[in-house]
Amino acid sequence: MGVVTLAGLVFVNGWIAPTGTGYYAKILCSGLFVDGLERERVESEELRPYWYISASVDDEAKTVTSRLLGMAPRTALYREGLGCTLAIDATPEQLRAQTPDFEPRPQLADRAWPIGDVVSETPLAGIDSNALAAALDYGFAEPDPDKPILTRAILVVHGDQLVAERYAEGIDANTRLPGWSMTKSVNATLIGILVGQGELDLHAPAPIPAWQGEEDPRAGITLDQLMRMSSGLSFKEVYGPLTDATAMLFESPSAAEFAMTSPLDSPPDTVWSYSSGTSNLLAWIVRQRVEARAGGGEDAWARYLAFPREALFDPIGMTSAVMEPDASGTFVASSFMHATARDWARFGLLHLHDGVWNDRRILPEGWVDYVSTPTPTAPIGEYGAQWWTNGGRPEDPSDRRFPSAPRDTYQASGFQGQAVIVIPSRDLVIVRLGMSNSRDALDLDGLIARVLGAMPTG
């Protein structure tokens, strides 16, 4: 019995517990040091299912170390400008020594929305303010105490004007909040910028040297197929012990290199399969391209870390946005980005305006159409290129992701109900951020329907 018990403890300590302790340390670190939330709130809302894990916080060193019954310690480190990173195969001191100095963010708060944060008090004509308030009431309601929705922010932008904005207690317009898989759509935007600059070709084989052997069946996978989740690579989008997704995010020093080892499950462009691993491969491609353009060397990595700010965030006023890298230094583009609700709305507005911001073209012409066009292999036309779409089955237009929304709707979507919803035909962006662990409790379609009902129809 003793041998069996010892073997079980070794297995739990080596294979099971690190997933949970890594998750706990990373989420608590980001909640405290990136988002500025109270520890009690992060643990009761975001980490509620993990009551059996303990953590120690070093406010001076800005680290969080978690353990499961004293086993499997994992430490996450906060670095200014980079958020929190799990120290896997590296010490916190080694990671801290690699932190570059960033240029100051532009100061735009005193400029008019959407460039800055000065919001017009003049209501737009045709909006039913009572119906809009009722829509927000619906989005914040808690009808079932056993399935808390925990909405933290809802914003509505129409005609470039911020027409509705509400926050949960303790959250405001300056609070960063996690986007989870909305980060995929942000990284897709970085890909688009590089395509527009002639640095990447959507229809060329993905520039991943490990796949380029003559007999490697992955050699023909294109960047476009990765973007549309139709590469054919094997990756199980399941979250729990001993699964691809959690091992990649919370047990690997390099999420991209973990995903890079995935074998081919089916011929490219024959099967659609949602994969966070694919998004981290795209992040690695962005890094290699930016570093190559910078000429290599130590400074090249710093140029990569600054690229999202310089190419996307600062030009459109997303000055709160923080993308978080793994221990290898590559952004975890599947999952780890934080920004204020207003900055998430700005991201949606950039796409609503076809990639143009304040008369400056950020994305190449046609890019927004590309990412928001349903992928042919997606079962009900529900996915484009790192964005969710609302196409529906051709034989049943009502069978779509959001039946209440027009078919041109597309969405950046993240775990626990994070959403940036873009509806071009109604000149509308809706942002919803929160901590909903029960998928069936959160009714995004109902929220969209109520917002649309308050908007002018002309």
C-alpha positions as CSV (number, residue, x, y, z in Angstrom):
1,M,0.0,0.0,0.0
2,G,2.9,2.3,0.8
3,V,4.4,1.9,-2.6
4,V,1.1,2.5,-4.3
5,T,0.6,5.7,-2.2
6,L,4.0,6.9,-2.9
7,A,3.6,6.3,-6.7
8,G,0.3,8.1,-6.6
9,L,1.9,11.1,-4.8
10,V,4.7,11.2,-7.3
11,F,2.2,11.1,-10.2
12,V,0.1,13.9,-8.7
13,N,3.1,16.0,-7.9
14,G,4.7,15.5,-11.3
15,W,1.7,15.4,-13.7
16,I,-1.6,16.5,-12.2
17,A,-0.9,19.2,-9.6
18,P,1.3,21.5,-11.7
19,T,-1.6,22.3,-14.0
20,G,-3.7,23.6,-11.1
21,T,-0.9,25.4,-9.3
22,G,0.3,26.9,-12.5
23,Y,-3.2,28.2,-13.3
24,Y,-3.7,29.5,-9.8
25,A,-0.3,31.4,-9.7
26,K,-0.7,32.9,-13.2
27,I,-4.4,34.1,-12.7
28,L,-3.8,35.5,-9.2
29,C,-0.6,37.2,-10.3
30,S,-2.4,38.9,-13.3
31,G,-5.4,39.8,-11.2
32,L,-3.4,41.5,-8.6
33,F,-0.6,43.1,-10.5
34,V,-2.0,43.7,-14.0
35,D,-5.6,44.3,-13.2
36,G,-5.2,45.8,-9.8
37,L,-8.0,43.8,-8.2
38,E,-8.3,42.8,-4.6
39,R,-7.0,39.3,-3.8
40,E,-10.3,38.2,-2.2
41,R,-12.1,39.1,-5.4
42,V,-9.8,37.2,-7.7
43,E,-9.9,34.1,-5.5
44,S,-13.7,34.2,-5.0
45,E,-14.6,34.9,-8.6
46,E,-11.8,33.8,-11.0
47,L,-10.3,31.0,-8.8
48,R,-13.4,29.9,-7.0
49,P,-13.2,26.2,-8.2
50,Y,-9.6,25.9,-6.9
51,W,-10.3,26.3,-3.2
52,Y,-7.9,23.4,-2.4
53,I,-4.8,25.3,-3.7
54,S,-3.0,27.8,-1.5
55,A,-0.8,30.7,-2.6
56,S,1.7,33.1,-1.1
57,V,2.1,36.6,-2.5
58,D,5.2,38.8,-2.4
59,D,4.0,42.3,-3.0
60,E,7.6,43.7,-3.1
61,A,8.9,41.1,-5.6
62,K,5.5,40.9,-7.4
63,T,5.5,37.2,-7.4
64,V,2.8,34.6,-6.6
65,T,3.7,31.1,-5.6
66,S,1.0,28.4,-5.3
67,R,1.0,24.9,-4.0
68,L,-1.4,21.9,-3.7
69,L,-1.1,20.4,-0.3
70,G,2.5,21.7,-0.3
71,M,3.3,20.0,-3.6
72,A,4.0,21.2,-7.1
73,P,5.0,24.8,-6.4
74,R,4.6,27.2,-9.3
75,T,5.6,30.8,-9.3
76,A,4.4,33.6,-11.5
77,L,6.3,36.9,-11.8
78,Y,5.0,40.3,-12.8
79,R,7.1,42.5,-15.0
80,E,6.2,46.1,-15.9
81,G,4.8,46.2,-19.5
82,L,4.7,42.4,-19.8
83,G,2.3,41.3,-17.2
84,C,2.7,38.0,-15.5
85,T,4.7,35.0,-16.6
86,L,5.0,31.5,-15.1
87,A,8.6,30.8,-14.2
88,I,9.0,27.4,-15.9
89,D,12.5,26.2,-16.6
90,A,13.6,29.7,-15.5
91,T,13.9,31.5,-12.2
92,P,12.0,34.7,-11.4
93,E,15.4,36.4,-11.3
94,Q,16.3,35.2,-14.8
95,L,13.0,36.4,-16.2
96,R,13.3,39.8,-14.4
97,A,16.7,40.3,-15.9
98,Q,15.3,39.9,-19.4
99,T,12.8,42.7,-19.0
100,P,13.3,45.5,-21.6
101,D,12.6,49.2,-21.1
102,F,9.6,50.3,-23.0
103,E,8.9,53.8,-24.4
104,P,6.3,55.7,-22.4
105,R,2.7,55.2,-23.6
106,P,1.0,58.2,-25.3
107,Q,-1.1,60.4,-23.0
108,L,-4.5,60.6,-24.7
109,A,-7.0,60.7,-21.8
110,D,-7.9,64.3,-22.3
111,R,-8.8,63.9,-26.0
112,A,-12.3,63.2,-27.2
113,W,-13.5,59.6,-27.5
114,P,-12.6,57.3,-29.2
115,I,-9.1,58.6,-29.5
116,G,-9.2,59.6,-25.8
117,D,-11.5,59.2,-22.9
118,V,-13.6,62.4,-23.0
119,V,-17.0,61.1,-23.7
120,S,-19.8,63.3,-25.3
121,E,-22.8,63.8,-23.1
122,T,-25.0,64.6,-26.0
123,P,-27.3,61.6,-26.7
124,L,-27.4,60.2,-30.3
125,A,-30.8,60.7,-32.0
126,G,-33.0,57.6,-32.3
127,I,-31.6,55.7,-29.3
128,D,-34.2,54.5,-26.8
129,S,-32.3,55.3,-23.6
130,N,-34.7,53.4,-21.4
131,A,-34.5,50.3,-23.5
132,L,-30.7,50.6,-23.5
133,A,-30.6,50.8,-19.8
134,A,-32.8,47.8,-19.5
135,A,-30.4,45.9,-21.8
136,L,-27.6,46.6,-19.4
137,D,-29.8,45.6,-16.5
138,Y,-30.3,42.3,-18.3
139,G,-26.6,41.9,-18.8
140,F,-25.8,42.5,-15.1
141,A,-28.7,40.5,-13.7
142,E,-28.1,37.4,-11.5
143,P,-31.2,35.2,-12.0
144,D,-29.6,32.0,-10.6
145,P,-27.4,32.2,-7.5
146,D,-26.1,28.7,-8.2
147,K,-24.8,29.9,-11.6
148,P,-23.3,33.4,-11.1
149,I,-22.8,35.4,-14.3
150,L,-20.5,38.0,-12.7
151,T,-20.6,40.6,-15.4
152,R,-17.9,43.2,-14.8
153,A,-18.4,45.6,-17.7
154,I,-20.7,46.3,-20.6
155,L,-20.0,49.0,-23.2
156,V,-22.0,49.9,-26.3
157,V,-20.6,52.1,-29.1
158,H,-22.8,53.3,-31.9
159,G,-21.8,55.9,-34.5
160,D,-18.4,56.1,-32.9
161,Q,-20.1,57.4,-29.7
162,L,-19.9,55.6,-26.4
163,V,-23.7,55.4,-25.8
164,A,-23.7,53.0,-22.8
165,E,-21.2,52.0,-20.2
166,R,-21.6,50.2,-16.9
167,Y,-19.3,48.5,-14.5
168,A,-19.6,46.1,-11.5
169,E,-18.8,47.5,-8.1
170,G,-15.0,47.9,-7.7
171,I,-14.4,48.0,-11.5
172,D,-14.2,51.2,-13.6
173,A,-13.1,52.6,-16.9
174,N,-9.4,52.3,-15.8
175,T,-9.5,48.7,-14.8
176,R,-7.8,46.2,-17.0
177,L,-9.7,43.0,-17.5
178,P,-8.6,39.7,-19.1
179,G,-9.6,38.9,-22.7
180,W,-8.6,35.2,-22.7
181,S,-9.2,33.9,-26.2
182,M,-10.0,37.4,-27.5
183,T,-6.2,37.6,-27.6
184,K,-6.4,35.3,-30.6
185,S,-8.2,38.1,-32.6
186,V,-5.6,40.6,-31.4
187,N,-2.8,38.5,-32.6
188,A,-4.6,38.0,-35.9
189,T,-4.5,41.8,-36.2
190,L,-0.8,41.7,-35.8
191,I,-0.6,39.1,-38.5
192,G,-2.7,41.4,-40.7
193,I,-0.4,44.3,-40.1
194,L,2.6,42.2,-41.2
195,V,0.7,40.9,-44.3
196,G,0.0,44.5,-45.2
197,Q,3.7,45.4,-44.8
198,G,4.7,42.6,-47.2
199,E,6.4,40.6,-44.4
200,L,4.0,37.6,-44.5
201,D,2.1,35.8,-47.3
202,L,-1.2,34.2,-46.3
203,H,-1.1,31.6,-49.0
204,A,2.5,30.5,-48.6
205,P,3.5,27.6,-46.4
206,A,3.8,28.6,-42.7
207,P,7.4,29.6,-42.0
208,I,8.1,27.0,-39.4
209,P,11.5,25.4,-40.1
210,A,10.7,22.3,-38.0
211,W,8.1,21.3,-40.5
212,Q,10.0,21.8,-43.7
213,G,11.6,18.4,-44.2
214,E,10.8,16.8,-47.5
215,E,8.7,14.0,-45.9
216,D,7.0,16.1,-43.3
217,P,3.3,16.2,-44.1
218,R,3.0,19.5,-42.3
219,A,5.3,21.3,-44.8
220,G,2.3,22.4,-47.0
221,I,0.3,23.9,-44.2
222,T,-0.3,27.6,-45.1
223,L,-0.6,30.6,-42.9
224,D,-4.2,31.0,-44.1
225,Q,-5.0,27.5,-42.9
226,L,-3.6,28.2,-39.5
227,M,-5.6,31.4,-39.3
228,R,-8.8,29.6,-40.1
229,M,-8.2,26.7,-37.8
230,S,-8.2,24.3,-40.7
231,S,-4.6,23.1,-40.6
232,G,-5.4,19.5,-39.8
233,L,-3.0,19.6,-36.8
234,S,-3.9,17.4,-33.9
235,F,-4.7,19.5,-30.8
236,K,-7.3,18.7,-28.1
237,E,-9.0,21.9,-26.9
238,V,-9.8,20.3,-23.6
239,Y,-9.0,21.9,-20.2
240,G,-8.0,19.7,-17.3
241,P,-5.1,17.5,-16.1
242,L,-3.1,15.8,-18.8
243,T,-4.6,17.7,-21.7
244,D,-3.0,19.5,-24.6
245,A,-4.4,22.9,-23.7
246,T,-3.5,23.1,-20.1
247,A,-0.1,21.4,-20.5
248,M,0.7,24.0,-23.2
249,L,-0.4,27.0,-21.1
250,F,0.6,26.0,-17.5
251,E,3.3,23.4,-17.8
252,S,5.4,24.4,-20.8
253,P,8.0,27.2,-21.0
254,S,7.1,27.7,-24.7
255,A,3.5,27.4,-25.7
256,A,4.4,27.6,-29.4
257,E,7.0,25.0,-29.3
258,F,4.6,22.7,-27.5
259,A,2.1,23.2,-30.3
260,M,4.8,22.8,-32.9
261,T,5.2,19.1,-32.2
262,S,1.5,18.4,-33.0
263,P,1.2,15.8,-35.7
264,L,-1.2,16.0,-38.7
265,D,-4.6,14.5,-37.9
266,S,-6.2,15.2,-41.3
267,P,-5.2,16.8,-44.6
268,P,-5.1,20.6,-44.4
269,D,-8.3,22.5,-45.3
270,T,-10.5,19.4,-44.9
271,V,-11.5,19.7,-41.2
272,W,-12.2,22.7,-39.0
273,S,-10.9,22.3,-35.4
274,Y,-10.7,25.0,-32.8
275,S,-7.1,25.1,-31.4
276,S,-5.3,27.4,-29.0
277,G,-2.1,25.7,-30.1
278,T,-2.6,27.1,-33.6
279,S,-2.9,30.6,-32.2
280,N,0.4,30.2,-30.4
281,L,2.1,29.0,-33.5
282,L,0.9,32.3,-35.1
283,A,2.4,34.2,-32.3
284,W,5.7,32.4,-32.8
285,I,5.5,33.4,-36.5
286,V,5.0,37.0,-35.6
287,R,8.0,36.9,-33.3
288,Q,10.3,35.3,-35.9
289,R,9.3,37.8,-38.6
290,V,9.7,40.9,-36.4
291,E,13.0,39.7,-35.0
292,A,14.3,38.9,-38.5
293,R,13.3,42.3,-39.7
294,A,15.2,43.8,-36.7
295,G,18.4,42.0,-37.8
296,G,18.6,39.5,-34.9
297,G,20.6,39.9,-31.7
298,E,19.5,40.9,-28.3
299,D,17.7,44.0,-29.4
300,A,15.5,42.0,-31.8
301,W,13.6,40.4,-29.0
302,A,12.9,43.8,-27.5
303,R,11.6,45.0,-30.9
304,Y,9.2,42.0,-30.9
305,L,7.9,42.8,-27.4
306,A,7.3,46.4,-28.4
307,F,5.7,45.5,-31.7
308,P,2.1,45.2,-30.5
309,R,2.3,48.6,-28.8
310,E,4.0,50.3,-31.7
311,A,2.0,48.8,-34.6
312,L,-1.5,48.5,-33.0
313,F,-2.2,49.5,-29.4
314,D,-0.7,53.0,-29.2
315,P,-1.9,54.1,-32.7
316,I,-5.5,53.4,-31.8
317,G,-5.3,54.6,-28.2
318,M,-5.3,51.1,-26.5
319,T,-2.8,52.4,-24.0
320,S,-3.8,50.0,-21.2
321,A,-3.3,46.9,-23.3
322,V,-0.8,44.3,-22.0
323,M,0.0,41.1,-23.8
324,E,1.8,38.5,-21.6
325,P,4.6,36.2,-22.8
326,D,5.6,32.8,-21.6
327,A,9.0,31.9,-20.2
328,S,10.5,31.6,-23.7
329,G,9.5,35.3,-24.4
330,T,6.8,34.7,-26.9
331,F,3.4,36.2,-26.3
332,V,0.7,33.6,-25.4
333,A,-1.6,34.7,-28.2
334,S,-4.2,32.1,-27.4
335,S,-5.1,33.5,-24.0
336,F,-3.1,36.1,-22.2
337,M,-4.0,39.8,-22.8
338,H,-5.5,42.4,-20.5
339,A,-7.1,45.8,-21.3
340,T,-9.7,48.2,-20.1
341,A,-13.2,47.7,-21.5
342,R,-12.8,51.0,-23.4
343,D,-9.7,49.7,-25.1
344,W,-11.4,46.4,-26.0
345,A,-14.1,48.6,-27.6
346,R,-11.5,50.5,-29.5
347,F,-10.2,47.2,-30.9
348,G,-13.7,46.5,-32.1
349,L,-14.1,50.0,-33.6
350,L,-10.9,49.5,-35.6
351,H,-12.5,46.5,-37.3
352,L,-15.9,48.2,-37.7
353,H,-14.0,50.8,-39.7
354,D,-12.3,48.3,-41.9
355,G,-8.9,48.7,-40.2
356,V,-8.8,52.5,-40.5
357,W,-8.2,54.7,-37.4
358,N,-8.4,58.4,-37.4
359,D,-7.8,58.4,-41.2
360,R,-4.8,56.2,-40.8
361,R,-5.0,52.7,-42.3
362,I,-3.7,50.2,-39.7
363,L,-4.8,47.0,-41.5
364,P,-4.6,46.3,-45.3
365,E,-7.7,46.7,-47.4
366,G,-9.7,43.5,-47.4
367,W,-8.3,42.2,-44.1
368,V,-11.4,42.7,-42.0
369,D,-13.5,41.0,-44.7
370,Y,-11.0,38.1,-44.6
371,V,-11.1,37.5,-40.8
372,S,-14.9,37.9,-40.7
373,T,-15.8,35.6,-43.6
374,P,-16.9,32.1,-42.5
375,T,-14.4,29.3,-43.1
376,P,-16.0,26.8,-45.5
377,T,-15.2,23.8,-43.2
378,A,-16.7,25.4,-40.1
379,P,-19.8,23.3,-39.3
380,I,-22.3,26.1,-39.2
381,G,-20.3,29.0,-40.6
382,E,-19.3,30.0,-37.1
383,Y,-15.6,30.8,-37.6
384,G,-13.6,33.0,-39.8
385,A,-9.9,33.7,-39.3
386,Q,-9.2,33.9,-35.5
387,W,-12.7,35.6,-35.1
388,W,-16.1,33.9,-34.6
389,T,-18.7,34.6,-37.2
390,N,-22.5,34.4,-37.5
391,G,-23.0,32.8,-40.9
392,G,-25.3,29.9,-39.9
393,R,-26.2,26.9,-42.1
394,P,-27.1,27.9,-45.6
395,E,-30.3,25.8,-45.4
396,D,-31.3,27.4,-42.0
397,P,-30.2,31.0,-41.6
398,S,-31.7,31.0,-38.1
399,D,-29.2,28.4,-37.0
400,R,-26.3,30.6,-36.1
401,R,-24.2,31.6,-33.1
402,F,-26.4,34.6,-32.3
403,P,-29.8,34.1,-33.9
404,S,-30.9,37.6,-32.8
405,A,-28.0,39.3,-34.6
406,P,-27.5,40.1,-38.3
407,R,-25.4,37.6,-40.3
408,D,-22.6,40.1,-40.7
409,T,-21.9,40.0,-37.0
410,Y,-18.5,38.8,-35.8
411,Q,-17.0,38.4,-32.4
412,A,-13.7,38.2,-30.5
413,S,-14.6,35.6,-27.8
414,G,-13.0,34.5,-24.6
415,F,-13.4,32.1,-21.7
416,Q,-15.9,33.1,-19.1
417,G,-17.9,35.2,-21.6
418,Q,-15.5,37.8,-22.8
419,A,-16.8,39.4,-25.9
420,V,-16.2,42.1,-28.4
421,I,-19.1,42.0,-30.8
422,V,-19.0,43.9,-34.1
423,I,-22.2,44.4,-36.1
424,P,-21.3,46.5,-39.2
425,S,-24.8,46.7,-40.6
426,R,-25.9,48.4,-37.4
427,D,-22.7,50.5,-36.9
428,L,-22.4,48.9,-33.5
429,V,-19.8,47.5,-31.1
430,I,-20.8,45.7,-27.9
431,V,-18.2,44.8,-25.2
432,R,-19.1,42.4,-22.4
433,L,-16.5,41.3,-19.8
434,G,-17.0,39.1,-16.8
435,M,-16.4,35.8,-15.0
436,S,-19.2,33.5,-16.1
437,N,-18.1,29.9,-15.5
438,S,-21.5,28.5,-16.6
439,R,-21.9,28.7,-20.3
440,D,-25.7,28.2,-20.1
441,A,-26.1,31.0,-17.6
442,L,-24.8,33.8,-19.8
443,D,-27.2,34.9,-22.5
444,L,-25.1,37.0,-24.9
445,D,-27.7,36.6,-27.6
446,G,-30.4,38.1,-25.3
447,L,-28.1,41.0,-24.5
448,I,-27.5,41.6,-28.2
449,A,-31.2,41.5,-28.9
450,R,-32.0,44.0,-26.3
451,V,-29.2,46.4,-27.4
452,L,-30.3,46.1,-31.0
453,G,-33.9,46.9,-29.9
454,A,-32.7,50.1,-28.4
455,M,-30.8,51.3,-31.5
456,P,-32.1,53.3,-34.4
457,T,-33.1,51.1,-37.3
458,G,-32.3,53.5,-40.1
